[in-house]
């Protein structure tokens, strides 16, 4: 476990300056969204979190070099990277919630006026599960394609999951998506549990797929 934490720290050192800048920018915009909907604020922060999770990959990184030069097993390195991505998601959710609470407090003190920006816990857990699925999907694609393709495709892989997450959620919280939300909220905890379970299972499967990708590439 200590080595896995070390790999998380290694990725953090590579992205920490960009991470603080991105979270600050997304956090400011998240406050604006939180004036209307807490769900939208969290979804926007998850957009940033998904981009951050993929930013540890770059077009010059060769997966063979990473596995060959760093100590430890391939499984430990890959697990560290995925857990780092999960931490990006957790931090993004936390910032979205802080923005939502801050907007609510500002409304209480008459500084600004906000709509009902509450977010239900089952909805939050569902967003977390969906984000885990996207992290798993994008990381597998990045492990597979990063050493082979250019920066345009890598950037698209980093951005598309976040766009899908944000605009999908925003469409659901609009009036034309209320029927879908009402259907989901008929069994909120069951639905949230299933989605979260799928997300966690996706991370586990993706870790092993990524290990296979690296090992097969090492053997070429």
C-alpha positions as CSV (number, residue, x, y, z in Angstrom):
1,X,0.0,0.0,0.0
2,X,2.9,2.4,0.8
3,X,4.2,2.0,-2.8
4,X,0.7,2.6,-4.2
5,X,0.5,5.9,-2.2
6,X,4.0,6.8,-3.5
7,X,2.7,6.5,-7.1
8,X,-0.3,8.7,-6.3
9,X,2.2,11.3,-4.9
10,X,4.3,10.9,-8.1
11,X,1.4,11.7,-10.3
12,X,0.4,14.6,-8.0
13,X,3.8,16.1,-8.3
14,X,3.5,16.1,-12.1
15,X,0.1,17.9,-12.1
16,X,-0.1,19.9,-8.9
17,X,0.4,23.3,-10.4
18,X,-2.1,22.7,-13.2
19,X,-4.4,21.1,-10.7
20,X,-4.6,24.1,-8.4
21,X,-5.1,26.4,-11.3
22,X,-7.9,24.3,-12.8
23,X,-9.7,23.7,-9.5
24,X,-9.6,27.4,-8.8
25,X,-11.1,28.3,-12.1
26,X,-13.7,25.5,-12.0
27,X,-14.5,26.4,-8.4
28,X,-15.3,30.0,-9.3
29,X,-17.6,28.9,-12.1
30,X,-19.0,26.2,-9.8
31,X,-20.2,28.9,-7.4
32,X,-22.1,30.5,-10.2
33,X,-23.8,27.2,-11.1
34,X,-24.5,26.6,-7.4
35,X,-26.8,29.7,-7.3
36,X,-29.2,27.7,-9.5
37,X,-28.6,24.1,-8.8
38,X,-26.3,22.2,-6.4
39,X,-26.4,19.2,-8.8
40,X,-25.2,21.4,-11.6
41,X,-22.3,22.8,-9.5
42,X,-21.1,19.3,-8.6
43,X,-21.5,18.1,-12.2
44,X,-19.4,21.0,-13.4
45,X,-16.7,20.3,-10.8
46,X,-16.8,16.6,-11.9
47,X,-16.1,17.9,-15.5
48,X,-12.9,19.4,-14.1
49,X,-12.1,16.3,-12.0
50,X,-12.3,14.0,-15.0
51,X,-10.0,16.2,-17.0
52,X,-7.6,16.2,-14.1
53,X,-7.7,12.4,-13.8
54,X,-6.6,12.1,-17.4
55,X,-4.0,14.9,-17.2
56,X,-1.3,12.6,-15.8
57,X,-1.1,11.0,-19.2
58,X,0.8,13.0,-21.9
59,X,1.7,12.3,-25.5
60,X,5.4,11.9,-24.8
61,X,5.0,9.3,-22.0
62,X,5.8,5.8,-23.0
63,X,4.1,3.2,-20.8
64,X,7.1,0.8,-21.2
65,X,9.5,3.3,-19.7
66,X,7.1,3.9,-16.8
67,X,6.9,0.3,-15.9
68,X,10.5,-0.5,-16.5
69,X,12.2,2.4,-14.6
70,X,10.0,2.8,-11.6
71,X,10.2,0.2,-8.8
72,X,7.3,-1.9,-7.9
73,X,4.8,-4.1,-9.8
74,X,2.7,-3.0,-12.8
75,X,-0.4,-3.6,-10.7
76,X,0.8,-1.2,-8.0
77,X,1.6,1.5,-10.5
78,X,-1.7,1.2,-12.3
79,X,-3.7,1.0,-9.0
80,X,-1.9,4.2,-7.8
81,X,-2.9,6.0,-11.0
82,X,-6.5,4.9,-10.8
83,X,-6.8,5.8,-7.1
84,X,-5.3,9.2,-7.9
85,X,-8.1,9.7,-10.4
86,X,-10.6,8.7,-7.8
87,X,-9.2,11.2,-5.4
88,X,-9.5,13.9,-8.2
89,X,-13.2,13.0,-8.4
90,X,-13.7,13.1,-4.6
91,X,-11.9,16.5,-4.3
92,X,-14.1,17.8,-7.2
93,X,-17.3,16.7,-5.4
94,X,-16.1,18.3,-2.2
95,X,-15.5,21.6,-3.9
96,X,-18.9,21.5,-5.6
97,X,-20.5,20.9,-2.3
98,X,-18.6,23.7,-0.6
99,X,-19.6,26.0,-3.4
100,X,-23.3,25.0,-2.9
101,X,-23.1,25.5,0.8
102,X,-21.4,28.9,0.3
103,X,-24.1,30.0,-2.0
104,X,-26.7,29.0,0.5
105,X,-25.0,30.9,3.3
106,X,-24.7,33.9,1.1
107,X,-28.4,33.7,0.4
108,X,-29.2,33.5,4.1
109,X,-27.2,36.7,4.8
110,X,-28.8,38.5,1.9
111,X,-25.6,38.8,-0.1
112,X,-27.1,37.0,-3.1
113,X,-30.3,35.3,-4.1
114,X,-30.2,31.6,-5.0
115,X,-32.7,29.1,-6.1
116,X,-33.3,25.8,-4.2
117,X,-29.8,24.4,-4.7
118,X,-30.1,21.3,-2.5
119,X,-28.6,18.0,-3.8
120,X,-29.9,14.7,-2.6
121,X,-27.4,12.2,-1.3
122,X,-28.6,9.4,-3.7
123,X,-28.0,11.8,-6.6
124,X,-24.6,12.6,-5.3
125,X,-23.7,8.9,-5.0
126,X,-25.0,8.3,-8.5
127,X,-22.8,11.1,-9.9
128,X,-19.9,9.6,-8.1
129,X,-20.6,6.2,-9.6
130,X,-21.0,7.6,-13.1
131,X,-17.7,9.5,-12.7
132,X,-15.9,6.3,-11.6
133,X,-17.2,4.6,-14.8
134,X,-15.9,7.5,-16.9
135,X,-12.5,7.5,-15.1
136,X,-12.2,3.7,-15.8
137,X,-13.1,4.1,-19.5
138,X,-10.9,7.1,-20.2
139,X,-7.9,5.7,-18.4
140,X,-8.1,2.4,-20.3
141,X,-8.2,4.3,-23.6
142,X,-5.3,6.5,-22.5
143,X,-3.2,3.6,-21.5
144,X,-4.0,2.0,-24.8
145,X,-3.6,5.0,-27.1
146,X,-1.3,7.6,-25.4
147,X,2.0,6.2,-26.8
148,X,0.5,5.8,-30.2
149,X,-1.5,8.9,-31.1
150,X,-1.1,12.7,-31.1
151,X,-2.1,15.4,-28.6
152,X,-5.5,16.1,-30.4
153,X,-6.9,12.6,-29.8
154,X,-5.5,12.5,-26.2
155,X,-7.1,15.8,-25.5
156,X,-10.4,14.6,-26.8
157,X,-10.3,11.5,-24.6
158,X,-9.6,13.7,-21.6
159,X,-12.4,16.2,-22.4
160,X,-15.3,14.1,-23.8
161,X,-16.2,12.2,-20.6
162,X,-16.4,15.5,-18.7
163,X,-18.6,17.1,-21.4
164,X,-20.9,14.1,-21.4
165,X,-21.1,14.2,-17.6
166,X,-21.9,17.9,-17.3
167,X,-24.2,18.4,-20.2
168,X,-26.0,15.1,-19.5
169,X,-26.7,16.2,-15.9
170,X,-27.7,19.7,-16.9
171,X,-30.2,18.3,-19.4
172,X,-31.7,16.1,-16.7
173,X,-32.2,19.0,-14.2
174,X,-34.0,21.0,-16.8
175,X,-37.8,20.8,-17.1
176,X,-37.7,18.3,-20.0
177,X,-35.6,15.9,-17.8
178,X,-37.8,15.9,-14.8
179,X,-39.6,12.7,-15.8
180,X,-36.3,10.8,-15.9
181,X,-35.3,12.2,-12.5
182,X,-38.7,11.3,-11.0
183,X,-38.4,7.8,-12.3
184,X,-34.9,7.4,-10.8
185,X,-36.0,8.9,-7.5
186,X,-38.8,6.3,-7.0
187,X,-36.1,4.0,-5.6
188,X,-33.3,6.5,-5.0
189,X,-31.0,4.4,-2.7
190,X,-31.3,1.3,-4.8
191,X,-30.6,3.2,-7.9
192,X,-27.6,5.0,-6.3
193,X,-26.3,1.7,-5.0
194,X,-26.5,0.0,-8.4
195,X,-24.8,3.0,-10.2
196,X,-22.1,3.2,-7.5
197,X,-21.5,-0.5,-7.7
198,X,-21.1,-0.4,-11.4
199,X,-18.6,2.5,-11.1
200,X,-16.5,0.6,-8.5
201,X,-16.6,-2.6,-10.6
202,X,-15.6,-0.6,-13.6
203,X,-12.5,0.7,-11.8
204,X,-11.5,-2.8,-10.8
205,X,-11.9,-4.2,-14.3
206,X,-10.1,-1.2,-15.8
207,X,-7.1,-1.7,-13.5
208,X,-6.7,-5.3,-14.7
209,X,-7.2,-4.3,-18.4
210,X,-4.6,-1.6,-18.1
211,X,-2.1,-4.0,-16.6
212,X,-2.7,-6.4,-19.5
213,X,-2.2,-3.5,-21.9
214,X,1.1,-2.6,-20.3
215,X,2.4,-6.2,-20.1
216,X,1.5,-6.9,-23.7
217,X,3.2,-3.8,-24.8
218,X,6.3,-4.7,-22.8
219,X,6.5,-8.1,-24.4
220,X,6.4,-6.7,-28.0
